[in-house]
């Protein structure tokens, strides 16, 4: 179920806000995040969803850039039996557009922008090199096919690979660090 930005802002300001779980990469989280939110990258959440269930017994709002990764996180946590999951409608983009408070760190390009850059560079290079070596032009077609598959399946292999680069990792999020942060809030 989706939670509107205005509703979440009201809950956070009243001090009765739910636990905010941001499933973006550590690099994206470091760039900008809602104060009080916890960074549990989507791949880490998927890997440890059953263990996380024990630390997420209250209301939980899942956050990503625009909503897609939060839906994937919701599916993973729901499969682990976690009730009371909500998604921030429009993600951190909508939160910022509505003037919600954000903590800023080192600025980085978001993954979607990086995918557009890499895909565009590969296509442009393949077309230019293809003028001299025509078979190389097929590489541009492969990238195009990959983008079509990404759109149809709402997944992105290139984005997943780019997320693993040091630029996107930021401070490394480990399961142990996540659990410690979640537990310290309860203590």
TAVENUR-V80993 format. One line per field, one symbol per residue. ss: DSSP state (h for helix, s for strand, l for the rest). burial: # if it has 24 or more other ideal C-beta (glycine too) atoms within 12 Angstrom, else .. Layout:
ss->???
burial->???
This chain:
ss->lsslhhhhhhhhhhllllsssslllhhhhhhssllllssllhhhhhhlhhhhhllllllssssllllhhhhhhhhhhhhlllllssssllhhhhhhhlllllssllllllhhhhhhhhhhhhhhhhhhhhhhlhhhhhhhhhhhhhhhhhhhhlllhhhhhhhllhhhhlllllhhhhhhhhhhhhl
burial->..#.#.###.##....##################.###########.##..##.##...###############.##..#.#..############...#.#.....#.###.##..##..##..#............##..#..##..#.....#.##..##....###..#.#..#..##.....
